[in-house]
């Protein structure tokens, strides 16, 4: 896969169940308030460390608010050598309405 794919919450859930990495590119306060269970927050400060430590071939699902910013972030990850990248269509907002029980709050920042 040389480009990212846009996927639905249902497709993202299947990938999660198969062990995909879920990364959230929303702002830190919004992520802390509520995010997809098990997802990792990525921002300009944590991105380089994430890329260095990542398995570039592992399925990686990128999440934002509504599915727009995640496309840019997914494209960036592909440019950094990631080979199996997905952007969540509808973003966290659609995820939250589709899978309300699959969300969590951060216990610490």
ABEGO torsion letter per residue (X at the ends): XABBBBBBAAAAAAAAAAGBBBBBABBAAAAAABBBBGBBBBBAAAAAAAAAABBAABBBBBBBAAGAAAAAAAAAAAAAGBABBBBBBGEAAAAAAABAAABBBBABX
